[in-house]
Amino acid sequence: MSASISGCSRPTGDFDRAKPSVIHDQVMPAIGYEAAHNRREPVSRFNLTDDERLLRDRGWSLIRPPSSEDWIAGSQVELIRTRILPEADQTLDPGRYYSYLRSDRYESSDARYDRVAADALGDAELVLPFCEVAERVAAADEERLRALGRRDVSTKEELAGAQARVWENKRYTSWAMLSLRYRLKSYRHAIDALEIETPSDDKVWDANMAWKRLAAQIVFLEKGCTGINRYGQERVVKQSRIYTGWGLERPASKK
């Protein structure tokens, strides 16, 4: 499989943005449509709404962030994105990230810790924007299904298309969560291994705080983004200090 999919990774241009590509934007999605249909997965021919398109754009930054380079197996995730492969085939080894960190590119042991912390914090910053659009898409999907229920007559194409699009949106959101969980495991594996290979109290602490920050954001994403404000903090209930390393368990009493 690895030989057949090498070179399938989506090409990028300035700032690691995806380049327009006939192969990746038209040919592979067309093949994926037929592959998904043959697997008896729901497939919708509906046009994407603006928010559905934004969901996929922001979700892609979680699934295949530019900073991940080749350790994230870009060819494989591109085949999953275009539905040539099912999501279930995304079986990646968390140790790949640590192997990448141990390359000659990072000659300084402190630089390796800094990279883990930067990657974890970078991922954490991407969660809230994705959360916001995911909530809007979920609300629109509920309205879509209610609209179908209010109609006396709906064509089979409308019913199948609506149900398939709701499934696709949920699938993409779930894939983003799965990808975040994979990177969380990868960062944990790397921190634990670095602590043995190149101990550094201060750097271990920094990396662990970044890891806990990402872990907290993932938990809130999985809970439906409840309680997150634009600064990544809870609106009502304060986050535990084991996630933030700071703050209080409850607001100070007012005088």
WOFEN-V533193 format. One record per helix or strand of 2 or more residues. SS is the DSSP state (@ for helix, = for strand). FROM is the first residue (numbers start at 1). TO is the last residue. If there is no record, write none. Layout:
SS;FROM;TO, SS;FROM;TO
//
This chain:
@;2;5, @;14;16, @;22;38, @;50;63, @;66;72, @;74;81, @;87;89, @;95;101, @;109;150, @;156;197, @;201;222, @;241;244
//
